[in-house]
Amino acid sequence: MNCRHCGTALRLPFLDLGSAPPSNAYLDAAGLRQPEIWYPLRLLVCESCWLVQTEDHAGREALFNDDYAYFSSISSSWLAHSRAYVQAMVHRLALGPGSLVAEIAANDGYLLQYVQKAGVPCYGVEPTASTAAAARAKGIDIVASFFGVALARELAAAGRQVDLVAANNVLAHVPDINDFVAGFAQLLKPAGVATFEFPHLLRMVAEHQFDTAYHEHYSYLSLGAVQRVFAANGLVVFDVEQHATHGGSLRVFAQRADSGRQPVGPAVAELLAREAAAGMNGAAFYSGFQALADRVKNEFAAFLLDAWRQGRRVAAYGAAAKGNTLLNYAGVRPDLLPFVVDRNPAKQGRFLPGSRIPIVDEAALDRVRPDFVVLLPWNLRDELTQQLARVRDWGGRFVTAVPSLQVGA
């Protein structure tokens, strides 16, 4: 396989999780009687541009289909993050009724609803029918398509170039990262700004976040790799912020290389220097991650086995993609984890891919009163422990596996 960005042959391994089905390919009852498609799940590193990437096995249409079940509005903390983003951008860029904002991968309208409330015209691009329908129900204009240069040119020709375009947690999800990024240079007005949020590879390694690896994540991103991809496709990075979301994310600000007006801030050089000091431009940085992933997996499996031997009741909360990576790599099945609770009605009544653990509503927790509740989306631990505070009333304890096993009150 060659690098998706620069074409260099990939030889440096980063992580091998064996094989797994796509993490968002939830099953219905009929699907339990059918075979599942499992793909190898291996990550490799480009030693030219240092882009970490999955091996090619599944196309985007197979992963982001009309039955896509991830709805961004389920998380209250993510909604608060999105509301704060809109408020900050309206102020920073002086957006108003004469401006135009777009979001790529608009999902269920979780962010653009706040743009609308601010009185700023907007539209979204979203290829999955399930989430696009939810966004339209909020009154948001949605273009139902995958984004790239061709669509960007079509939108620009229709007078839909934008002052601001947001792309949250989608840069890692695109197989053709060059075509995707080049589209932003076409979609932006001459002085327009694009922002991208994505989990930071430095945090992934430092905090053993191997469960963020799944087939829908084609790329695992550092600022240095992103800067190189952007420079090759008509964009210039001029600012970067660090956020706690998704276990530690970057918000990168970019503009057109030919006409952008924003000065490059000191935060860019500072973070690039931090990445270089950590060794992200050398092979040694990537060599020890497999052992860290194995340790997390083995600690979690041992915990479940010990609970089973002791007759303790265990349930999980959050049918998240990262949880599916953990469960499938650890070989967990319903004998050790009988059910997982999720607030998303689109997931309830279905089954996790691979492990085939049933997904139920929150009432199951009150009926079963498990001794342990495993929080699969560990990045939402604070939000979930508050939301599920009643678990403590019957002596239940919360468990997270990443970055290491934690069994708390």
MARDREN-716292 format. One record per residue (C-alpha): residue number from 0; z, x, y; residue in one letter. Coordinates in steps of 0.1 Angstrom, whole numbers, m for minus. Last residue first. Layout:
@nr=NUM	z=Z	x=X	y=Y	rest=A .
...
This chain:
@nr=408	z=426	x=m172	y=51	rest=A .
@nr=407	z=405	x=m142	y=42	rest=G .
@nr=406	z=387	x=m127	y=12	rest=V .
@nr=405	z=363	x=m100	y=25	rest=Q .
@nr=404	z=338	x=m82	y=3	rest=L .
@nr=403	z=318	x=m56	y=22	rest=S .
@nr=402	z=292	x=m58	y=49	rest=P .
@nr=401	z=286	x=m85	y=37	rest=V .
@nr=400	z=302	x=m105	y=9	rest=A .
@nr=399	z=321	x=m132	y=28	rest=T .
@nr=398	z=349	x=m153	y=15	rest=V .
@nr=397	z=370	x=m181	y=30	rest=F .
@nr=396	z=402	x=m193	y=15	rest=R .
@nr=395	z=414	x=m227	y=4	rest=G .
@nr=394	z=451	x=m236	y=6	rest=G .
@nr=393	z=446	x=m274	y=8	rest=W .
@nr=392	z=448	x=m275	y=46	rest=D .
@nr=391	z=429	x=m242	y=48	rest=R .
@nr=390	z=397	x=m260	y=39	rest=V .
@nr=389	z=403	x=m283	y=69	rest=R .
@nr=388	z=392	x=m255	y=92	rest=A .
@nr=387	z=356	x=m260	y=81	rest=L .
@nr=386	z=339	x=m261	y=115	rest=Q .
@nr=385	z=362	x=m234	y=128	rest=Q .
@nr=384	z=356	x=m212	y=98	rest=T .
@nr=383	z=319	x=m219	y=101	rest=L .
@nr=382	z=315	x=m208	y=138	rest=E .
@nr=381	z=334	x=m176	y=132	rest=D .
@nr=380	z=316	x=m168	y=100	rest=R .
@nr=379	z=281	x=m175	y=114	rest=L .
@nr=378	z=268	x=m140	y=106	rest=N .
@nr=377	z=282	x=m144	y=71	rest=W .
@nr=376	z=254	x=m170	y=63	rest=P .
@nr=375	z=266	x=m172	y=27	rest=L .
@nr=374	z=301	x=m183	y=35	rest=L .
@nr=373	z=318	x=m183	y=1	rest=V .
@nr=372	z=344	x=m211	y=0	rest=V .
@nr=371	z=374	x=m202	y=m23	rest=F .
@nr=370	z=401	x=m224	y=m39	rest=D .
@nr=369	z=377	x=m253	y=m39	rest=P .
@nr=368	z=388	x=m288	y=m28	rest=R .
@nr=367	z=365	x=m307	y=m51	rest=V .
@nr=366	z=363	x=m340	y=m33	rest=R .
@nr=365	z=368	x=m326	y=2	rest=D .
@nr=364	z=343	x=m299	y=m3	rest=L .
@nr=363	z=318	x=m323	y=m18	rest=A .
@nr=362	z=319	x=m344	y=14	rest=A .
@nr=361	z=301	x=m315	y=32	rest=E .
@nr=360	z=267	x=m324	y=17	rest=D .
@nr=359	z=252	x=m309	y=m15	rest=V .
@nr=358	z=228	x=m282	y=m25	rest=I .
@nr=357	z=225	x=m276	y=m63	rest=P .
@nr=356	z=224	x=m240	y=m76	rest=I .
@nr=355	z=189	x=m233	y=m91	rest=R .
@nr=354	z=196	x=m195	y=m90	rest=S .
@nr=353	z=159	x=m188	y=m84	rest=G .
@nr=352	z=153	x=m210	y=m54	rest=P .
@nr=351	z=184	x=m230	y=m43	rest=L .
@nr=350	z=183	x=m266	y=m54	rest=F .
@nr=349	z=176	x=m299	y=m35	rest=R .
@nr=348	z=198	x=m329	y=m29	rest=G .
@nr=347	z=207	x=m317	y=6	rest=Q .
@nr=346	z=181	x=m292	y=21	rest=K .
@nr=345	z=164	x=m315	y=46	rest=A .
@nr=344	z=197	x=m331	y=54	rest=P .
@nr=343	z=209	x=m298	y=69	rest=N .
@nr=342	z=246	x=m297	y=68	rest=R .
@nr=341	z=247	x=m274	y=38	rest=D .
@nr=340	z=272	x=m271	y=9	rest=V .
@nr=339	z=265	x=m249	y=m21	rest=V .
@nr=338	z=273	x=m259	y=m57	rest=F .
@nr=337	z=286	x=m247	y=m91	rest=P .
@nr=336	z=290	x=m210	y=m83	rest=L .
@nr=335	z=299	x=m191	y=m115	rest=L .
@nr=334	z=283	x=m214	y=m140	rest=D .
@nr=333	z=258	x=m225	y=m114	rest=P .
@nr=332	z=240	x=m191	y=m115	rest=R .
@nr=331	z=245	x=m157	y=m99	rest=V .
@nr=330	z=223	x=m128	y=m109	rest=G .
@nr=329	z=236	x=m105	y=m82	rest=A .
@nr=328	z=201	x=m100	y=m68	rest=Y .
@nr=327	z=194	x=m137	y=m69	rest=N .
@nr=326	z=227	x=m147	y=m52	rest=L .
@nr=325	z=224	x=m121	y=m25	rest=L .
@nr=324	z=187	x=m129	y=m16	rest=T .
@nr=323	z=195	x=m166	y=m17	rest=N .
@nr=322	z=223	x=m162	y=7	rest=G .
@nr=321	z=201	x=m144	y=31	rest=K .
@nr=320	z=177	x=m174	y=30	rest=A .
@nr=319	z=206	x=m197	y=39	rest=A .
@nr=318	z=220	x=m226	y=19	rest=A .
@nr=317	z=252	x=m225	y=39	rest=G .
@nr=316	z=286	x=m229	y=23	rest=Y .
@nr=315	z=295	x=m218	y=m12	rest=A .
@nr=314	z=319	x=m232	y=m38	rest=A .
@nr=313	z=345	x=m215	y=m60	rest=V .
@nr=312	z=372	x=m231	y=m81	rest=R .
@nr=311	z=397	x=m207	y=m98	rest=R .
@nr=310	z=400	x=m207	y=m136	rest=G .
@nr=309	z=413	x=m171	y=m136	rest=Q .
@nr=308	z=384	x=m158	y=m156	rest=R .
@nr=307	z=359	x=m176	y=m133	rest=W .
@nr=306	z=376	x=m162	y=m102	rest=A .
@nr=305	z=374	x=m127	y=m117	rest=D .
@nr=304	z=337	x=m132	y=m125	rest=L .
@nr=303	z=330	x=m144	y=m89	rest=L .
@nr=302	z=348	x=m114	y=m74	rest=F .
@nr=301	z=330	x=m89	y=m97	rest=A .
@nr=300	z=296	x=m103	y=m87	rest=A .
@nr=299	z=305	x=m99	y=m50	rest=F .
@nr=298	z=317	x=m63	y=m55	rest=E .
@nr=297	z=286	x=m55	y=m75	rest=N .
@nr=296	z=262	x=m68	y=m49	rest=K .
@nr=295	z=279	x=m50	y=m20	rest=V .
@nr=294	z=279	x=m18	y=m40	rest=R .
@nr=293	z=242	x=m22	y=m50	rest=D .
@nr=292	z=232	x=m27	y=m13	rest=A .
@nr=291	z=250	x=4	y=m2	rest=L .
@nr=290	z=234	x=25	y=m30	rest=A .
@nr=289	z=199	x=12	y=m20	rest=Q .
@nr=288	z=206	x=21	y=17	rest=F .
@nr=287	z=211	x=58	y=11	rest=G .
@nr=286	z=176	x=72	y=17	rest=S .
@nr=285	z=166	x=55	y=49	rest=Y .
@nr=284	z=183	x=78	y=74	rest=F .
@nr=283	z=171	x=108	y=54	rest=A .
@nr=282	z=134	x=101	y=61	rest=A .
@nr=281	z=135	x=109	y=98	rest=G .
@nr=280	z=128	x=90	y=130	rest=N .
@nr=279	z=158	x=67	y=125	rest=M .
@nr=278	z=182	x=97	y=125	rest=G .
@nr=277	z=212	x=80	y=142	rest=A .
@nr=276	z=206	x=103	y=172	rest=A .
@nr=275	z=170	x=90	y=174	rest=A .
@nr=274	z=182	x=54	y=174	rest=E .
@nr=273	z=207	x=61	y=202	rest=R .
@nr=272	z=180	x=79	y=222	rest=A .
@nr=271	z=157	x=49	y=219	rest=L .
@nr=270	z=186	x=27	y=230	rest=L .
@nr=269	z=192	x=47	y=261	rest=E .
@nr=268	z=155	x=50	y=269	rest=A .
@nr=267	z=151	x=13	y=269	rest=V .
@nr=266	z=184	x=5	y=287	rest=A .
@nr=265	z=173	x=25	y=317	rest=P .
@nr=264	z=149	x=m2	y=329	rest=G .
@nr=263	z=111	x=0	y=330	rest=V .
@nr=262	z=99	x=m16	y=363	rest=P .
@nr=261	z=83	x=m50	y=360	rest=Q .
@nr=260	z=48	x=m55	y=375	rest=R .
@nr=259	z=26	x=m60	y=344	rest=G .
@nr=258	z=m11	x=m58	y=350	rest=S .
@nr=257	z=m28	x=m36	y=324	rest=D .
@nr=256	z=1	x=m30	y=299	rest=A .
@nr=255	z=10	x=m67	y=298	rest=R .
@nr=254	z=47	x=m72	y=298	rest=Q .
@nr=253	z=76	x=m68	y=274	rest=A .
@nr=252	z=113	x=m77	y=272	rest=F .
@nr=251	z=131	x=m69	y=239	rest=V .
@nr=250	z=161	x=m90	y=228	rest=R .
@nr=249	z=177	x=m70	y=200	rest=L .
@nr=248	z=198	x=m84	y=173	rest=S .
@nr=247	z=231	x=m78	y=155	rest=G .
@nr=246	z=244	x=m99	y=125	rest=G .
@nr=245	z=220	x=m127	y=132	rest=H .
@nr=244	z=232	x=m131	y=168	rest=T .
@nr=243	z=255	x=m104	y=183	rest=A .
@nr=242	z=231	x=m95	y=211	rest=H .
@nr=241	z=217	x=m62	y=224	rest=Q .
@nr=240	z=194	x=m62	y=254	rest=E .
@nr=239	z=161	x=m44	y=260	rest=V .
@nr=238	z=139	x=m38	y=290	rest=D .
@nr=237	z=104	x=m27	y=300	rest=F .
@nr=236	z=85	x=m27	y=268	rest=V .
@nr=235	z=48	x=m24	y=275	rest=V .
@nr=234	z=21	x=m45	y=258	rest=L .
@nr=233	z=m16	x=m41	y=251	rest=G .
@nr=232	z=m16	x=m38	y=213	rest=N .
@nr=231	z=m10	x=m1	y=205	rest=A .
@nr=230	z=18	x=1	y=230	rest=A .
@nr=229	z=34	x=m30	y=214	rest=F .
@nr=228	z=34	x=m14	y=179	rest=V .
@nr=227	z=48	x=18	y=192	rest=R .
@nr=226	z=76	x=1	y=212	rest=Q .
@nr=225	z=84	x=m20	y=181	rest=V .
@nr=224	z=88	x=10	y=159	rest=A .
@nr=223	z=111	x=27	y=184	rest=G .
@nr=222	z=131	x=m5	y=190	rest=L .
@nr=221	z=138	x=m7	y=153	rest=S .
@nr=220	z=125	x=m35	y=131	rest=L .
@nr=219	z=124	x=m47	y=96	rest=Y .
@nr=218	z=90	x=m62	y=88	rest=S .
@nr=217	z=75	x=m87	y=64	rest=Y .
@nr=216	z=106	x=m109	y=65	rest=H .
@nr=215	z=94	x=m141	y=47	rest=E .
@nr=214	z=97	x=m121	y=14	rest=H .
@nr=213	z=133	x=m114	y=17	rest=Y .
@nr=212	z=156	x=m87	y=31	rest=A .
@nr=211	z=184	x=m100	y=53	rest=T .
@nr=210	z=206	x=m97	y=22	rest=D .
@nr=209	z=206	x=m59	y=25	rest=F .
@nr=208	z=230	x=m61	y=55	rest=Q .
@nr=207	z=249	x=m30	y=47	rest=H .
@nr=206	z=265	x=m29	y=82	rest=E .
@nr=205	z=251	x=4	y=94	rest=A .
@nr=204	z=217	x=m2	y=77	rest=V .
@nr=203	z=211	x=m37	y=91	rest=M .
@nr=202	z=227	x=m27	y=124	rest=R .
@nr=201	z=201	x=1	y=129	rest=L .
@nr=200	z=173	x=m23	y=117	rest=L .
@nr=199	z=181	x=m46	y=146	rest=H .
@nr=198	z=176	x=m83	y=138	rest=P .
@nr=197	z=148	x=m99	y=160	rest=F .
@nr=196	z=144	x=m113	y=195	rest=E .
@nr=195	z=112	x=m111	y=214	rest=F .
@nr=194	z=107	x=m117	y=251	rest=T .
@nr=193	z=73	x=m120	y=268	rest=A .
@nr=192	z=68	x=m117	y=306	rest=V .
@nr=191	z=39	x=m128	y=328	rest=G .
@nr=190	z=26	x=m108	y=358	rest=A .
@nr=189	z=m11	x=m110	y=347	rest=P .
@nr=188	z=m5	x=m144	y=330	rest=K .
@nr=187	z=5	x=m139	y=293	rest=L .
@nr=186	z=m15	x=m154	y=264	rest=L .
@nr=185	z=m39	x=m125	y=259	rest=Q .
@nr=184	z=m13	x=m97	y=259	rest=A .
@nr=183	z=7	x=m120	y=237	rest=F .
@nr=182	z=m21	x=m123	y=211	rest=G .
@nr=181	z=m21	x=m85	y=207	rest=A .
@nr=180	z=14	x=m88	y=192	rest=V .
@nr=179	z=3	x=m112	y=164	rest=F .
@nr=178	z=m29	x=m93	y=156	rest=D .
@nr=177	z=m10	x=m61	y=153	rest=N .
@nr=176	z=18	x=m76	y=132	rest=I .
@nr=175	z=m5	x=m90	y=106	rest=D .
@nr=174	z=20	x=m101	y=80	rest=P .
@nr=173	z=42	x=m120	y=105	rest=V .
@nr=172	z=79	x=m129	y=99	rest=H .
@nr=171	z=96	x=m99	y=115	rest=A .
@nr=170	z=82	x=m109	y=149	rest=L .
@nr=169	z=94	x=m144	y=143	rest=V .
@nr=168	z=131	x=m144	y=150	rest=N .
@nr=167	z=127	x=m156	y=186	rest=N .
@nr=166	z=94	x=m153	y=203	rest=A .
@nr=165	z=96	x=m165	y=239	rest=A .
@nr=164	z=66	x=m166	y=263	rest=V .
@nr=163	z=71	x=m166	y=300	rest=L .
@nr=162	z=47	x=m170	y=329	rest=D .
@nr=161	z=21	x=m185	y=306	rest=V .
@nr=160	z=m16	x=m188	y=300	rest=Q .
@nr=159	z=m25	x=m224	y=292	rest=R .
@nr=158	z=m58	x=m228	y=312	rest=G .
@nr=157	z=m78	x=m239	y=282	rest=A .
@nr=156	z=m94	x=m204	y=280	rest=A .
@nr=155	z=m59	x=m189	y=277	rest=A .
@nr=154	z=m51	x=m213	y=248	rest=L .
@nr=153	z=m82	x=m204	y=229	rest=E .
@nr=152	z=m77	x=m167	y=236	rest=R .
@nr=151	z=m41	x=m169	y=223	rest=A .
@nr=150	z=m53	x=m188	y=192	rest=L .
@nr=149	z=m78	x=m161	y=183	rest=A .
@nr=148	z=m54	x=m132	y=191	rest=V .
@nr=147	z=m26	x=m145	y=169	rest=G .
@nr=146	z=m3	x=m175	y=163	rest=F .
@nr=145	z=m2	x=m198	y=133	rest=F .
@nr=144	z=m10	x=m233	y=142	rest=S .
@nr=143	z=3	x=m267	y=151	rest=A .
@nr=142	z=3	x=m266	y=189	rest=V .
@nr=141	z=34	x=m285	y=199	rest=I .
@nr=140	z=41	x=m305	y=231	rest=D .
@nr=139	z=79	x=m313	y=232	rest=I .
@nr=138	z=91	x=m349	y=234	rest=G .
@nr=137	z=122	x=m344	y=213	rest=K .
@nr=136	z=104	x=m361	y=184	rest=A .
@nr=135	z=76	x=m336	y=189	rest=R .
@nr=134	z=101	x=m308	y=180	rest=A .
@nr=133	z=112	x=m326	y=148	rest=A .
@nr=132	z=75	x=m331	y=138	rest=A .
@nr=131	z=69	x=m294	y=144	rest=A .
@nr=130	z=98	x=m286	y=121	rest=T .
@nr=129	z=84	x=m304	y=91	rest=S .
@nr=128	z=47	x=m295	y=98	rest=A .
@nr=127	z=52	x=m258	y=98	rest=T .
@nr=126	z=27	x=m240	y=121	rest=P .
@nr=125	z=47	x=m240	y=153	rest=E .
@nr=124	z=34	x=m231	y=188	rest=V .
@nr=123	z=54	x=m246	y=216	rest=G .
@nr=122	z=48	x=m261	y=250	rest=Y .
@nr=121	z=64	x=m259	y=284	rest=C .
@nr=120	z=67	x=m273	y=320	rest=P .
@nr=119	z=99	x=m263	y=337	rest=V .
@nr=118	z=123	x=m290	y=348	rest=G .
@nr=117	z=154	x=m273	y=335	rest=A .
@nr=116	z=158	x=m301	y=309	rest=K .
@nr=115	z=124	x=m292	y=296	rest=Q .
@nr=114	z=133	x=m255	y=292	rest=V .
@nr=113	z=165	x=m267	y=274	rest=Y .
@nr=112	z=145	x=m287	y=249	rest=Q .
@nr=111	z=122	x=m257	y=245	rest=L .
@nr=110	z=150	x=m238	y=227	rest=L .
@nr=109	z=159	x=m260	y=197	rest=Y .
@nr=108	z=124	x=m276	y=196	rest=G .
@nr=107	z=124	x=m279	y=158	rest=D .
@nr=106	z=107	x=m246	y=151	rest=N .
@nr=105	z=91	x=m232	y=183	rest=A .
@nr=104	z=75	x=m203	y=163	rest=A .
@nr=103	z=59	x=m190	y=195	rest=I .
@nr=102	z=75	x=m204	y=226	rest=E .
@nr=101	z=56	x=m212	y=257	rest=A .
@nr=100	z=66	x=m214	y=294	rest=V .
@nr=99	z=46	x=m225	y=324	rest=L .
@nr=98	z=56	x=m223	y=360	rest=S .
@nr=97	z=49	x=m246	y=389	rest=G .
@nr=96	z=79	x=m268	y=382	rest=P .
@nr=95	z=102	x=m238	y=383	rest=G .
@nr=94	z=108	x=m203	y=369	rest=L .
@nr=93	z=124	x=m177	y=392	rest=A .
@nr=92	z=120	x=m150	y=366	rest=L .
@nr=91	z=156	x=m139	y=364	rest=R .
@nr=90	z=171	x=m173	y=372	rest=H .
@nr=89	z=150	x=m194	y=348	rest=V .
@nr=88	z=153	x=m166	y=323	rest=M .
@nr=87	z=191	x=m166	y=324	rest=A .
@nr=86	z=194	x=m204	y=320	rest=Q .
@nr=85	z=169	x=m204	y=292	rest=V .
@nr=84	z=188	x=m176	y=273	rest=Y .
@nr=83	z=221	x=m194	y=278	rest=A .
@nr=82	z=207	x=m226	y=262	rest=R .
@nr=81	z=193	x=m205	y=233	rest=S .
@nr=80	z=226	x=m188	y=226	rest=H .
@nr=79	z=244	x=m222	y=228	rest=A .
@nr=78	z=219	x=m236	y=203	rest=L .
@nr=77	z=224	x=m207	y=180	rest=W .
@nr=76	z=262	x=m212	y=182	rest=S .
@nr=75	z=257	x=m249	y=173	rest=S .
@nr=74	z=237	x=m240	y=142	rest=S .
@nr=73	z=217	x=m269	y=127	rest=I .
@nr=72	z=192	x=m268	y=156	rest=S .
@nr=71	z=172	x=m240	y=140	rest=S .
@nr=70	z=158	x=m261	y=112	rest=F .
@nr=69	z=148	x=m241	y=81	rest=Y .
@nr=68	z=133	x=m265	y=54	rest=A .
@nr=67	z=96	x=m256	y=54	rest=Y .
@nr=66	z=79	x=m285	y=35	rest=D .
@nr=65	z=46	x=m280	y=54	rest=D .
@nr=64	z=44	x=m244	y=44	rest=N .
@nr=63	z=57	x=m211	y=58	rest=F .
@nr=62	z=59	x=m190	y=26	rest=L .
@nr=61	z=27	x=m199	y=8	rest=A .
@nr=60	z=7	x=m200	y=41	rest=E .
@nr=59	z=21	x=m166	y=51	rest=R .
@nr=58	z=7	x=m149	y=21	rest=G .
@nr=57	z=28	x=m136	y=m8	rest=A .
@nr=56	z=27	x=m101	y=m25	rest=H .
@nr=55	z=24	x=m74	y=1	rest=D .
@nr=54	z=53	x=m49	y=m2	rest=E .
@nr=53	z=79	x=m54	y=24	rest=T .
@nr=52	z=81	x=m34	y=56	rest=Q .
@nr=51	z=100	x=m7	y=75	rest=V .
@nr=50	z=80	x=6	y=104	rest=L .
@nr=49	z=87	x=43	y=110	rest=W .
@nr=48	z=54	x=50	y=128	rest=C .
@nr=47	z=42	x=79	y=107	rest=S .
@nr=46	z=67	x=80	y=78	rest=E .
@nr=45	z=61	x=43	y=71	rest=C .
@nr=44	z=91	x=30	y=51	rest=V .
@nr=43	z=90	x=8	y=20	rest=L .
@nr=42	z=108	x=m24	y=11	rest=L .
@nr=41	z=106	x=m40	y=m24	rest=R .
@nr=40	z=110	x=m76	y=m35	rest=L .
@nr=39	z=87	x=m81	y=m65	rest=P .
@nr=38	z=75	x=m118	y=m65	rest=Y .
@nr=37	z=89	x=m147	y=m85	rest=W .
@nr=36	z=69	x=m179	y=m89	rest=I .
@nr=35	z=90	x=m207	y=m103	rest=E .
@nr=34	z=82	x=m225	y=m135	rest=P .
@nr=33	z=85	x=m263	y=m135	rest=Q .
@nr=32	z=112	x=m287	y=m148	rest=R .
@nr=31	z=136	x=m278	y=m120	rest=L .
@nr=30	z=107	x=m286	y=m96	rest=G .
@nr=29	z=110	x=m323	y=m104	rest=A .
@nr=28	z=146	x=m323	y=m92	rest=A .
@nr=27	z=136	x=m307	y=m59	rest=D .
@nr=26	z=134	x=m270	y=m54	rest=L .
@nr=25	z=139	x=m249	y=m23	rest=Y .
@nr=24	z=112	x=m223	y=m15	rest=A .
@nr=23	z=131	x=m208	y=15	rest=N .
@nr=22	z=140	x=m175	y=m2	rest=S .
@nr=21	z=106	x=m169	y=m17	rest=P .
@nr=20	z=112	x=m163	y=m55	rest=P .
@nr=19	z=129	x=m131	y=m65	rest=A .
@nr=18	z=121	x=m97	y=m80	rest=S .
@nr=17	z=139	x=m64	y=m83	rest=G .
@nr=16	z=159	x=m58	y=m51	rest=L .
@nr=15	z=144	x=m24	y=m43	rest=D .
@nr=14	z=153	x=m10	y=m9	rest=L .
@nr=13	z=140	x=19	y=13	rest=F .
@nr=12	z=113	x=37	y=m6	rest=P .
@nr=11	z=92	x=64	y=11	rest=L .
@nr=10	z=55	x=64	y=m1	rest=R .
@nr=9	z=36	x=42	y=22	rest=L .
@nr=8	z=0	x=53	y=29	rest=A .
@nr=7	z=m6	x=53	y=67	rest=T .
@nr=6	z=m25	x=23	y=81	rest=G .
@nr=5	z=m9	x=22	y=115	rest=C .
@nr=4	z=6	x=m12	y=117	rest=H .
@nr=3	z=6	x=m29	y=83	rest=R .
@nr=2	z=13	x=5	y=67	rest=C .
@nr=1	z=m7	x=11	y=36	rest=N .
@nr=0	z=0	x=0	y=0	rest=M .
